[in-house]
Amino acid sequence: MKKTKEGYKSPDVGNRLFSMLYGVSKKTLDNRRLLRNAFLGSLKQDKFTVIDPVVSKKFKPQGYTVVAGLSESHAAIHTYHEH
């Protein structure tokens, strides 16, 4: 990522980001609206072009996935409570 006056900017191509977050409450991980809005908001803030439709799936008994096609590539978020 490159630092600019506005903050950090991901390169348009050739970038892979993988994160493992710990200590996130199960309530937050189950909040589909919050996760989807935060995910899409971060893509918009970083000026990626989201291609509709954005696909999401709630798994039972737990877990949530959101996948967005981008003009530049693709992005996804997955929650795994059990790990």
C-alpha positions in Angstrom: 0.0 0.0 0.0 1.1 3.5 -0.7 0.6 6.3 1.8 -1.1 9.5 0.5 -2.4 12.7 2.1 -5.8 11.0 2.4 -4.4 7.8 4.0 -3.3 4.5 2.5 -4.1 3.5 -1.1 -3.9 0.0 -2.4 -2.3 -0.5 -5.8 -4.9 -1.2 -8.6 -3.3 -4.5 -9.5 -1.0 -7.1 -8.1 -2.0 -6.7 -4.5 -3.0 -9.5 -2.1 -4.1 -8.9 1.4 -4.8 -11.7 3.9 -5.6 -11.0 7.5 -6.5 -13.1 10.5 -8.4 -11.1 13.2 -8.7 -12.3 16.7 -10.8 -11.1 19.6 -13.7 -10.1 17.4 -17.0 -10.8 19.2 -19.4 -13.5 17.9 -22.1 -10.8 17.9 -20.0 -8.7 15.4 -19.2 -11.8 13.3 -22.9 -12.6 13.0 -23.9 -9.0 12.1 -24.3 -9.5 8.4 -25.3 -5.9 7.7 -22.3 -4.5 9.6 -19.9 -6.8 7.9 -21.3 -6.2 4.4 -21.4 -2.4 4.8 -17.9 -2.2 6.3 -16.5 -4.4 3.5 -18.2 -2.5 0.7 -17.5 0.8 2.3 -13.8 0.0 2.5 -13.7 -1.0 -1.2 -15.5 2.3 -2.1 -13.2 4.3 0.1 -10.2 2.8 -1.7 -11.9 3.7 -5.0 -12.4 0.1 -6.3 -15.1 -0.4 -8.9 -17.6 -3.0 -7.5 -19.5 -5.1 -10.1 -23.0 -6.0 -9.2 -24.3 -8.4 -7.9 -22.3 -8.7 -4.7 -22.8 -12.2 -3.4 -23.2 -13.2 0.3 -24.0 -16.3 2.2 -24.8 -17.0 5.8 -23.7 -20.5 6.9 -25.3 -22.6 9.7 -24.6 -22.8 12.5 -22.1 -19.9 12.0 -20.0 -18.1 9.4 -20.6 -15.5 6.7 -19.0 -14.8 3.3 -19.2 -11.8 1.0 -17.7 -11.8 -2.4 -17.4 -8.8 -4.7 -16.3 -8.8 -8.3 -14.2 -5.7 -9.1 -13.3 -4.1 -12.4 -9.8 -4.4 -11.0 -10.0 -8.0 -9.6 -12.1 -9.4 -6.8 -12.4 -9.2 -3.0 -13.9 -11.4 -0.3 -14.4 -11.6 3.4 -15.1 -14.8 5.4 -15.8 -15.2 9.1 -15.0 -18.4 10.9 -16.2 -18.4 14.5 -14.9 -21.9 15.2 -11.2 -20.9 14.7 
